[in-house]
Amino acid sequence: MARYRVGNRFLSQEEYDAEQDGKWMPGLFLVGALGSGFLLHTYVVNPAWHAAICFIVTVFPAVVIGCLLARFRRIIIMLIDLGIALLVIAVVIGILVKIV
């Protein structure tokens, strides 16, 4: 059974996985909320609209997108890992093609 040290605590594999999983949630929420909020404000919001409507149209969908990204964090982490693995494979294949 694997034991991991985090600060002054020793964690089991399940506890360590939960600790690492919890670190992804705020980051994914912020990336989703800020990114979608910026895109919505840039491309959807009309400058002639009232300030309250601009706020509602920008903030509420941004919070929803951020929550969805945080909710589907395991799938997103898996896709990021898959992308890194494919990048490494492509680099290795590219080096082998240049050698041969």
BALOBA-1460 file (C-alpha; in Angstrom, 3 decimals):
// residues 100
<rec num="1" residu="m" x="0.000" y="0.000" z="0.000"/>
<rec num="2" residu="a" x="1.470" y="3.302" z="-1.076"/>
<rec num="3" residu="r" x="1.891" y="6.089" z="1.465"/>
<rec num="4" residu="y" x="2.427" y="9.687" z="0.419"/>
<rec num="5" residu="r" x="3.682" y="12.519" z="2.569"/>
<rec num="6" residu="v" x="1.863" y="15.817" z="2.141"/>
<rec num="7" residu="g" x="3.023" y="18.426" z="4.624"/>
<rec num="8" residu="n" x="3.004" y="16.768" z="8.041"/>
<rec num="9" residu="r" x="0.502" y="14.086" z="7.031"/>
<rec num="10" residu="f" x="0.938" y="10.627" z="5.562"/>
<rec num="11" residu="l" x="-1.842" y="9.764" z="3.126"/>
<rec num="12" residu="s" x="-3.003" y="6.501" z="1.599"/>
<rec num="13" residu="q" x="-3.420" y="6.198" z="-2.164"/>
<rec num="14" residu="e" x="-7.116" y="7.097" z="-2.041"/>
<rec num="15" residu="e" x="-6.522" y="10.115" z="0.205"/>
<rec num="16" residu="y" x="-3.662" y="11.306" z="-1.987"/>
<rec num="17" residu="d" x="-5.788" y="10.975" z="-5.130"/>
<rec num="18" residu="a" x="-8.575" y="12.978" z="-3.481"/>
<rec num="19" residu="e" x="-6.034" y="15.640" z="-2.443"/>
<rec num="20" residu="q" x="-4.673" y="15.944" z="-5.975"/>
<rec num="21" residu="d" x="-8.168" y="15.887" z="-7.471"/>
<rec num="22" residu="g" x="-9.201" y="18.755" z="-5.215"/>
<rec num="23" residu="k" x="-6.335" y="20.887" z="-6.510"/>
<rec num="24" residu="w" x="-7.664" y="20.739" z="-10.070"/>
<rec num="25" residu="m" x="-11.167" y="22.006" z="-9.236"/>
<rec num="26" residu="p" x="-10.411" y="25.689" z="-8.512"/>
<rec num="27" residu="g" x="-8.029" y="25.951" z="-11.438"/>
<rec num="28" residu="l" x="-10.480" y="24.485" z="-13.919"/>
<rec num="29" residu="f" x="-13.283" y="26.642" z="-12.539"/>
<rec num="30" residu="l" x="-11.202" y="29.805" z="-12.915"/>
<rec num="31" residu="v" x="-10.011" y="28.937" z="-16.418"/>
<rec num="32" residu="g" x="-13.551" y="28.103" z="-17.538"/>
<rec num="33" residu="a" x="-15.209" y="31.083" z="-15.911"/>
<rec num="34" residu="l" x="-12.618" y="33.663" z="-16.967"/>
<rec num="35" residu="g" x="-12.214" y="32.279" z="-20.481"/>
<rec num="36" residu="s" x="-15.906" y="31.990" z="-21.236"/>
<rec num="37" residu="g" x="-16.650" y="35.314" z="-19.522"/>
<rec num="38" residu="f" x="-14.064" y="37.061" z="-21.686"/>
<rec num="39" residu="l" x="-15.371" y="35.444" z="-24.873"/>
<rec num="40" residu="l" x="-18.985" y="36.238" z="-23.997"/>
<rec num="41" residu="h" x="-18.169" y="39.839" z="-23.164"/>
<rec num="42" residu="t" x="-16.136" y="40.243" z="-26.356"/>
<rec num="43" residu="y" x="-18.474" y="38.592" z="-28.871"/>
<rec num="44" residu="v" x="-21.984" y="38.534" z="-27.370"/>
<rec num="45" residu="v" x="-22.473" y="41.604" z="-25.192"/>
<rec num="46" residu="n" x="-23.649" y="44.706" z="-26.995"/>
<rec num="47" residu="p" x="-22.119" y="47.939" z="-25.595"/>
<rec num="48" residu="a" x="-25.522" y="49.633" z="-25.923"/>
<rec num="49" residu="w" x="-27.103" y="47.253" z="-23.392"/>
<rec num="50" residu="h" x="-27.760" y="48.300" z="-19.814"/>
<rec num="51" residu="a" x="-24.940" y="47.478" z="-17.367"/>
<rec num="52" residu="a" x="-27.065" y="44.982" z="-15.407"/>
<rec num="53" residu="i" x="-27.931" y="43.031" z="-18.552"/>
<rec num="54" residu="c" x="-24.278" y="42.994" z="-19.612"/>
<rec num="55" residu="f" x="-23.351" y="41.664" z="-16.171"/>
<rec num="56" residu="i" x="-26.002" y="38.939" z="-16.227"/>
<rec num="57" residu="v" x="-25.197" y="37.851" z="-19.792"/>
<rec num="58" residu="t" x="-21.489" y="37.665" z="-18.966"/>
<rec num="59" residu="v" x="-21.335" y="36.313" z="-15.415"/>
<rec num="60" residu="f" x="-24.047" y="33.662" z="-15.170"/>
<rec num="61" residu="p" x="-22.959" y="31.592" z="-18.205"/>
<rec num="62" residu="a" x="-19.326" y="31.989" z="-17.148"/>
<rec num="63" residu="v" x="-20.085" y="30.542" z="-13.712"/>
<rec num="64" residu="v" x="-22.032" y="27.670" z="-15.277"/>
<rec num="65" residu="i" x="-19.158" y="26.839" z="-17.660"/>
<rec num="66" residu="g" x="-16.680" y="27.012" z="-14.782"/>
<rec num="67" residu="c" x="-18.814" y="24.639" z="-12.711"/>
<rec num="68" residu="l" x="-19.125" y="22.215" z="-15.615"/>
<rec num="69" residu="l" x="-15.373" y="22.142" z="-16.134"/>
<rec num="70" residu="a" x="-14.838" y="21.533" z="-12.424"/>
<rec num="71" residu="r" x="-17.480" y="18.802" z="-12.479"/>
<rec num="72" residu="f" x="-15.906" y="16.973" z="-15.433"/>
<rec num="73" residu="r" x="-12.350" y="17.369" z="-14.123"/>
<rec num="74" residu="r" x="-11.513" y="13.666" z="-14.313"/>
<rec num="75" residu="i" x="-12.352" y="13.529" z="-18.016"/>
<rec num="76" residu="i" x="-10.401" y="16.750" z="-18.620"/>
<rec num="77" residu="i" x="-7.369" y="15.411" z="-16.727"/>
<rec num="78" residu="m" x="-7.547" y="12.193" z="-18.765"/>
<rec num="79" residu="l" x="-7.696" y="14.180" z="-22.022"/>
<rec num="80" residu="i" x="-4.722" y="16.330" z="-20.968"/>
<rec num="81" residu="d" x="-2.727" y="13.195" z="-20.124"/>
<rec num="82" residu="l" x="-3.690" y="11.637" z="-23.448"/>
<rec num="83" residu="g" x="-2.602" y="14.792" z="-25.293"/>
<rec num="84" residu="i" x="0.779" y="14.777" z="-23.545"/>
<rec num="85" residu="a" x="1.275" y="11.084" z="-24.338"/>
<rec num="86" residu="l" x="0.407" y="11.634" z="-28.007"/>
<rec num="87" residu="l" x="2.779" y="14.603" z="-28.144"/>
<rec num="88" residu="v" x="5.628" y="12.487" z="-26.756"/>
<rec num="89" residu="i" x="4.856" y="9.700" z="-29.248"/>
<rec num="90" residu="a" x="4.787" y="12.201" z="-32.129"/>
<rec num="91" residu="v" x="8.140" y="13.677" z="-31.081"/>
<rec num="92" residu="v" x="9.718" y="10.210" z="-30.821"/>
<rec num="93" residu="i" x="8.339" y="9.206" z="-34.233"/>
<rec num="94" residu="g" x="9.567" y="12.488" z="-35.729"/>
<rec num="95" residu="i" x="13.072" y="11.898" z="-34.357"/>
<rec num="96" residu="l" x="13.081" y="8.325" z="-35.660"/>
<rec num="97" residu="v" x="11.971" y="9.483" z="-39.128"/>
<rec num="98" residu="k" x="14.769" y="12.060" z="-39.260"/>
<rec num="99" residu="i" x="17.333" y="9.453" z="-38.229"/>
<rec num="100" residu="v" x="16.206" y="6.917" z="-40.817"/>
